[in-house]
Amino acid sequence: MNAETIERPNSSEITIGCLLELQYHTDMYAKDRGCHHTPLKNAKIESTEYKAA
């Protein structure tokens, strides 16, 4: 077990923070690339289409 895991008090708060930060960077990347949808949203749409088919 590494020191980072020990220092983190609440894993759920850290997870939400990481997801928000990831979403922020993904949105900024999408804007820089001129995309309207983030790769994460595209992946979710594709996965639901595969389930429906």
The 8 nearest C-alpha neighbors of each residue, nearest first, counted from 0:
[[1, 2, 4, 5, 3, 6, 7, 10],
 [0, 2, 3, 4, 5, 6, 7, 8],
 [1, 3, 5, 4, 6, 0, 7, 8],
 [4, 2, 6, 5, 1, 7, 0, 8],
 [3, 5, 7, 2, 6, 1, 0, 8],
 [4, 6, 2, 3, 7, 1, 0, 8],
 [7, 5, 3, 4, 8, 2, 1, 9],
 [6, 8, 4, 5, 9, 3, 10, 13],
 [9, 7, 6, 10, 5, 4, 13, 12],
 [10, 8, 11, 12, 7, 13, 14, 6],
 [9, 11, 13, 12, 14, 8, 7, 15],
 [10, 12, 14, 13, 9, 15, 16, 8],
 [13, 11, 15, 14, 10, 9, 16, 8],
 [12, 14, 16, 10, 11, 15, 17, 9],
 [13, 15, 11, 17, 16, 12, 10, 18],
 [16, 14, 18, 12, 17, 13, 19, 11],
 [17, 15, 13, 19, 14, 18, 20, 12],
 [16, 18, 20, 14, 15, 19, 21, 13],
 [17, 19, 21, 15, 20, 16, 22, 14],
 [20, 18, 22, 16, 21, 17, 23, 15],
 [19, 21, 23, 17, 18, 22, 16, 24],
 [20, 22, 18, 24, 23, 19, 17, 25],
 [21, 23, 25, 19, 20, 24, 18, 26],
 [24, 22, 20, 26, 21, 25, 19, 27],
 [25, 23, 27, 21, 26, 22, 28, 20],
 [24, 26, 22, 28, 23, 27, 21, 29],
 [27, 25, 29, 23, 28, 24, 22, 30],
 [26, 28, 24, 30, 29, 25, 31, 23],
 [29, 27, 25, 31, 26, 30, 24, 32],
 [28, 30, 34, 26, 32, 27, 31, 37],
 [31, 29, 33, 27, 32, 28, 34, 26],
 [30, 32, 28, 29, 33, 27, 34, 26],
 [33, 31, 29, 30, 34, 28, 27, 35],
 [32, 34, 30, 31, 29, 35, 28, 36],
 [35, 33, 29, 32, 36, 30, 37, 31],
 [34, 36, 33, 29, 37, 30, 26, 32],
 [37, 35, 34, 40, 38, 41, 29, 26],
 [36, 38, 39, 40, 29, 26, 25, 41],
 [39, 37, 41, 40, 42, 36, 25, 29],
 [40, 38, 42, 37, 41, 43, 36, 25],
 [41, 39, 43, 37, 42, 38, 44, 36],
 [42, 40, 38, 44, 39, 43, 45, 37],
 [41, 43, 39, 45, 40, 44, 38, 46],
 [44, 42, 46, 40, 41, 45, 47, 39],
 [43, 45, 41, 47, 42, 46, 40, 48],
 [44, 46, 48, 42, 43, 47, 41, 49],
 [45, 47, 43, 49, 48, 44, 42, 50],
 [48, 46, 50, 44, 49, 45, 51, 43],
 [49, 47, 45, 51, 50, 46, 52, 44],
 [48, 50, 52, 46, 47, 51, 45, 44],
 [51, 49, 47, 48, 52, 46, 45, 44],
 [50, 52, 48, 49, 47, 46, 45, 44],
 [51, 49, 50, 48, 47, 46, 45, 44]]
